[in-house]
Amino acid sequence: MADVPPTAAHTDSHTHSHARANASSQTRANASSHAPLRAAVRELCAGFPDAYWRDLDRRREYPDTFVKALTEAGYLAALIPEDYGGSGLTISDASVILEEINHCGGNAAACHAQMYIMGTLLRHGSADQKRTYLPKIAAGELRLQAFGVSEPTSGSDTTQLQTTAVRKGDHYVVNGQKVWMSRAEHSDLMLLIARTTPADQVKKRTDGLSVLLVDMREAQGKGLTIRPIRTMMNHSTTEVFFNDLEVPAENLIGEEGKGFRYLIDGLNAERILIAAECVGDGRWFVERATRYANERVVFGRPIGQNQGVQFPIARAHVSVEAADLMRWRAAELFDHGEPCGAEANMAKLLAADASWEAANVAVQTHGGFGFAEEYDIERKFRETKLYQVAPISTNLILAYVGEHVLGLPRSY
């Protein structure tokens, strides 16, 4: 999980009203057109039932078998163009894949980063870099799952990163520390954001940051150290230390000093994909709560017959479906190449809130059994809570909407 700032782009509602109208009119059609993809993902996920995820959660282990199955099926290469061996699908398609994983009771967070991280390489990498890495990522020969952004002292203020990359001849020397770098132990490559120009030497505070592609297979033991962080959910997150790590200068992505811009460029996709995962979680919770409320009989009737049980489930369903509409609106704008910063951020906020509401309802409906490991409610409850905080907190999204959508003064 990477703690990153809200995207800077926003949509001019007058200039892009036509695109917005098209996106809204196509929402229902697109949702139904993904039925074959949904069915295929569900079929794959059927081989990884609740017991699989429950066991991994208990042992805090990475779902390697599941990730390999997704890779072999081509799903993790969804957004890589066909020219590089990928599927060349849209963000809408990719969001369906991640949604269905969570809807089936799994946890797409184990692998979702590869979908949006590789976008930085695709959009800003050199022709040689793309030819070298993208086909191997698409084929599953390499995993690009690690994203080095957050640091212990800077939090969401990415411009205050302390990790440095100093150019010395044909390589950069990296020193510093990253935290909340998820999947670092299970990735071959890392995209690293580091300061290449001291903060006191730049004109704008967003300047002077660069993106480096780090081959973690070669780096470990040569200046790179990974330490796992045990968290409330099975998320395989770590802190990473850099001590005079040498990275070839040819691994610089794009231009030196423009890393912040490249980071921002990829955030809309991240927001949309995370929103889809939350929609999947929300539907899982609502379905489990509904089933239990129909089956559980107390005082001679199903507990779901009581409005005190029924109405919260119904409201959670309404919230999830409403969030899904914003997810589709954002995805359509993204796929049409239109600005969608506001929609992507709002989709993430609405979906995260909806899934968290549904999680609480599911626990309350199950009563004591909601805390029992065998019911899986408590596991998914912990997993979906993450998205209230990461990869961007709900408060930062509200700050973005207040400033960039409503025109209010900057609040931070």
N, C-alpha and C positions, 0 to 999 in steps of 0.2 A: 504494500500500500504506500503510495507516494502522496505526501501532503503538498499540494500544489495550489497556486493562486487561481482565482476565477479567470476565465478567458476574457480577453480584452475586446474581442470583436462584438459588435451588436448590430441589430437589423434595423434599418430605416423602414418603418411600416408603410410609408407612402411609396417609396421607390420599389419595394419588393412585394406590394400587396397582391399583384397578379400571381406571383410564385406561391405566396401563402394560400391564396384561394385554391390554386391547383393542388397544393399539398393537402389541404383539408378535404377536398372532394375525393382524393384518391386514398384517404386513410383506410376506409372500410374495404375497398377493393384490394388494396395491397395486403391488408391483414389476412384476408381469405386466400389470396393467391399463394401464400406461403405454406399452405396445408401440406403439400408433399415434403417440404423441407422439415416442417415440424414433426411429421410422422417418422421421417428417417432419423432425426435426432432422438426422438423418444425410443425408437427401436434400439439404437445404440445404448441409450441410458438404461434400458431394461436389463442389460447385462451387469449393471452396477446398482443393485437395489439398496434400500436403506441400510441393511446390515453391513454392506461394504463401507459406506461413509461413516457409519457408527463406529466400526472397528478402527478405521483410520483416525477418527477423532479421539478415541480413547487412547491410542498410542501416539498421537500427534505426528502422524506420518504423512508424507506427500502422496497424492493419488497417482503414482507413476503409471500404473497399468491403464487407468482411465485416460490420462493425458496421451499416452501412446496410441490408444484406440482412436481418440479424436484426431490425432495427427495423421494416422494411417487412413482415416476416412476423408481427410482433406479439409476438415472443418477449421483447423487453426491457420490454414493458408487462405481462408475465405477472402481476405482483403488484398492479398498479393496478386498482382496482375498475371494473366495467363502467360504473358511473355517470359515471366520468371518462374513458371511452374505452379503458380497458384490458381485459385478458382476464379479470381476476378469478379467477385460478388460485390454487392452494394453494402452500405452500412446497415440498411434495413435487413438484408439477409443475415448479416453477421449478428445483429441484435436478436434475431429470432433464435439463432443457435444458442446464444448464451441464456436467453430467456428460458428456453425449453430445458436446458441442463438444470437450472434452479427449480423450474416447475416440476421436474421429475424427482426432486429431493436431493440433487447433487449440489456441488459448490463450484461454479464457474470461475471463482476467484483464483483457483489453482492454476489457471492458464489464460485468463482473459487478456492479460497485459500484452501477450505476443501480438494480438490483433491490432492494438492501437499503438504500441511502441514502434513497430516496424514502419509505421507511417512516416516517422521522422527520417528514417533511412530512405524510404521510397521517394519522398518529396524533396529532400535536401541532400541526399548522398550523391557522390559522383557516379558516373556510368560504371567505372571499375568496381566501386564498392557494391553497387546494386547487383552487378553480374557475379561478384564473388560470394555474396552472402544470401541474397533473396532466394535463389533456387535451392540452396541447402536448408534454409529455414522452411521453405515450402515442403521439401521432401522429408523433413523431420531429422535431417542429419545434424542440424544445429538448433538450439533453443535460444530465442531472444526473449527472456522473461523478466530480466532485472532492469530496473530503472532507478538510477542513483540521483535523486533530487533532494529529499528532505535531510535536514541536519539538526542535531540536538539543540542548537542555539537560535536557529533562524525560523523554524516552523514554516508557516505559510508565506513568510516574506522571503521569497526566492532571491530577491536582489541582494540579500545580505549573506549569501552563501560564503563560507570560509574555506572550503576545499579549493586548492589552487592547482593549476596545471601550467608549469613554466616551460617554455620552449627552450630546448638545448640541442642545437644541431638538428638531427633527423628524428628527434623524439620529444615528447613532453614528459616532465617529471611531476607526478601527482602526489600531493600530500593533503591529508584531511580525514574527515569522517562523515559517513552517511548513516542515517537511521531509518527504520521502517522500510528497508529495502526487501520487499517480499520476493520469494522464490530464488534468491541469490544462490542458494545451495543446489538448485535444480536447473540452473541456466548456464549455457556455454558462453553467452555474450551479454554484455551490459551496456546500456546507454548511460553515460555519465555526464552530468552537468557540473562544470567546474569553472572557477574564475581564472581567466587567462590574462586579464588586465586588472591591476589593483583598483579597488573601488574609488580611491581618491584621484585616479587618473582618467576617469571617464566623464563625459559631458552629461550623459543621462544615466540614472541609476540602473536602468535595464541593460546597459551596454556592458561589454567586457566579460560576458559569460559565454562559454563554448560547449559544444557537444562532442564527446569522444566515444568511439566504439571500442570497448575493452574486451579482449579475449580472456575470459576468466580462467580458462583451462591453463593458459600460460602464466597468468598473473598470480595465481595462488602460490604462496610461498616465496614470491619474488617482490614483495611489497604490498600484497593484498591479503587481508585477514578477514574472515567471515565469522561472526559470532551470532548464533541463534538467539532470538528473544521469544520466550514462552508467553503467549497471550491467552486471552479468554476463549478464543476460537482457534481452530487448527488452520493457521494462515501461513505457516512457513516464512515468517518474517525475520529479518536479521538487522544487525548493525555491521557496517563494513568500514574497515580502517585501511587507509592508504599511507604507506611509508616509503617515499622515494620510488614509487611505482613508475616504471618507464612504459610509455605508450607510444607506438610509432606515430610520427606526425601524419602519415598517410591515413590514419584512422580518425582524423578530424572530419566531422560531418558538416558539410557546408562551409561557411566562412567563419573565421575566428572572430569572436566577440558578438555573434548574432544568435547565440544559443537560447537566450530568453525568448526571442521571437519564434524560434523553432519549437520551443516548448509550448508556448501559447497556441501555436498553429495546430497542435494535435489534441488540444483539450476538448473540443466539441465532440470528436469521435468518442473519447473516453467517457464523457458525460452521458452520451446516448446509450452506449453499451452497458454502463453501470445501471442506468435507468431500466433497461430491459431486464437485467438480472433481478432487480428489485421487484419488477412486475411479476417475474416468475416466482420469486419467493412469496409475494403477496397472494398469488393464486394458490400456491401450495398450502399456505396457512388457512386460507378461506375454505378450501376443499377439505382439509383435515378437520377443521372445526365443524363444518357442516355435517360431515359424515359422523363424527362423534356425537354431535347434538341430536342427530336422528336415531342413533343406535342406543345411546345411554338413556335408560329408563329409571326415573326416580319418582316416587309418589304415584306410580301407576301410569306414567306417561313420559314420552320423550322430552328431555330437557329443552330441546329446540322448540317445543310448543310454547315455552314461556318467553314472553316478549323481552324480558331482561337478558335472556341468552340469545334470542333470535335477532334482535335489532342491532346489537353491536357487530354481529357477523355480517348482517346485511349492509351496514354502514361501511365496514371494512371492504366489502366487495365493491361498493360504489366508489370508494376512494382509489382502489387499485385500477378499476376500469377508467376512471377519469385521468389518472396519471398515465395510463397507457395511451390515451389519445394524444397527450402532449409529447410522449415519446415518439409516436408515429409522425406527428407534425414536424418535430425536430429532424427526424431521420429523412423525411421527404425533402426538406429544405437542403439538408446536407448532400443528399444524392443528386440534387439538381444544381449543386454548386452555388447555392445561395447562402448569404450570411445567416447563421442560426445560433449565435452565441446566447441570446436571450432564451430561445426555446430549449436549447440543450441544457442550460443551467436549470431552467424551471422544470424540465422533465426529470432531471436527477433529483431535485429537491422533492417534487411531488411523489415520485416513485419511492424514494427512500422513506419519506414520511408514511406513505400508504403501507409499505411492507412492514414497517415497525408497528403501525397501528394493528395490522392483521396479526402480527406475531403476538402482541399482547392479548388480543382477543382469543387467539388459539390457546394460549396458556390458561386464560381465565375460563374458557369453555371446558377444557380438560380437567380443571381443578388440580388436585394432587398429582394426577397422571401426567399433567403438562410438564412436571419436573422429573419425570421418570425417563431415564436414558432410552429405554426400549421404544418409546413413542416418538422419538426424534424431534419432538417439538422444542425441547430445550436446546438441542444442537443448532437447529435452524434459527432459533431465537437469538442465540449468540452470534451466529454468522451474519444475520441481516442487520443487527445493531451496528455493525462496522460502518455502514453507509450513512449513518447520521454524522460520522466524523470524517471518513475518508472516501475517495481521494480528495474531497473538498468538503468542508463542514457546511452545514445548512446556513449558518450565520454568514459565511463568506458569500454564499449565493445570494442571500438577501441583501448584503451590502452591494453586490454587483448589480442586482435589479434596481435597487434604490438609486444608484449613481448613473448607470449606463442606460437604463430603460426609462426611469421616471424623471431623471434629471435633477435628483437631489444632491446636496453637497456630499463629497467623499467623506465617509465615516471612519476611515482608518488611515 
